[in-house]
């Protein structure tokens, strides 16, 4: 059975001199996009879909480093991982499952 891991990255850029974070978050999303990983940007984070736990950690590391490289003095990141092995479902299937019950 093919593994599908869904993870959400929430990144907070601090020490930037501004309350706006979009310039920093866009750099993180760019590196995720360049990696070829399927992702979905949301107002509060970025959801990724990967096939291994290492791929999730590597994407988080790359996003973190992109924000630092952009100039943030401090980065706070929350990483939530859903590694379901009994019935792998991607982010689209998870959303449809909820919508079908509404």
C-alpha positions in Angstrom: 0.0 0.0 0.0 1.4 3.4 -1.0 1.9 5.7 1.9 0.5 9.2 1.7 1.5 11.6 4.5 -0.2 14.9 4.9 1.5 17.6 6.8 0.8 21.2 7.7 3.5 23.8 8.1 2.7 26.9 10.0 5.5 29.4 9.9 5.9 32.6 11.9 8.7 35.0 10.9 9.9 37.2 13.7 12.5 40.0 14.0 11.6 41.4 10.6 10.6 44.9 11.6 7.1 44.4 10.3 3.9 42.7 11.2 3.5 41.4 7.6 4.8 37.9 7.0 3.6 37.3 3.4 7.0 38.1 1.9 8.7 35.5 4.1 6.0 32.9 3.8 6.1 33.3 0.0 9.7 32.3 0.0 8.9 29.2 2.0 6.1 28.3 -0.4 8.4 28.8 -3.4 10.9 26.3 -2.2 8.2 23.8 -1.5 6.8 24.3 -5.0 10.2 24.0 -6.6 10.6 20.6 -5.0 7.6 19.2 -6.9 5.7 18.4 -3.7 1.9 18.7 -3.9 0.9 21.6 -1.6 -2.1 23.8 -0.8 -1.7 27.2 0.7 -4.3 28.1 3.3 -4.7 31.4 5.3 -3.1 29.9 8.3 -0.5 27.5 6.9 0.6 25.3 4.0 -0.5 21.7 3.6 1.8 19.3 1.8 1.3 15.8 0.6 4.4 13.5 0.6 5.2 9.8 0.4 7.7 9.6 3.3 8.3 11.2 6.7 11.8 12.2 5.5 10.2 14.1 2.6 8.0 16.0 5.1 11.0 16.9 7.3 13.1 17.9 4.4 10.3 20.2 3.1 9.9 21.8 6.6 13.7 22.3 6.8 13.8 23.9 3.3 10.9 26.2 4.2 12.5 27.2 7.5 15.9 28.0 5.8 14.1 30.0 3.1 12.6 32.3 5.7 15.9 32.7 7.5 17.6 33.4 4.2 15.0 36.1 3.5 16.1 37.9 6.6 13.9 36.8 9.5 15.9 36.9 12.8 13.7 34.2 14.4 11.4 31.5 12.9 8.7 29.6 14.8 7.4 26.6 13.0 4.6 24.2 13.8 4.6 21.0 11.9 1.6 18.7 12.1 1.9 15.3 10.5 -0.8 12.8 9.6 0.8 9.5 8.8 -2.1 7.1 8.4 -1.1 3.7 7.3 -4.4 1.7 7.3 -6.1 3.7 4.5 -3.8 6.3 2.9 -5.8 9.2 1.7 -4.6 12.5 0.2 -5.7 15.9 1.2 -8.4 16.1 -1.5 -9.9 12.8 -0.3 -9.9 14.0 3.3 -11.7 17.2 2.3 -14.3 15.3 0.2 -14.9 12.9 3.1 -15.9 15.8 5.3 -18.0 17.6 2.6 -19.9 14.4 2.0 -21.0 14.4 5.6 -22.2 18.0 5.7 
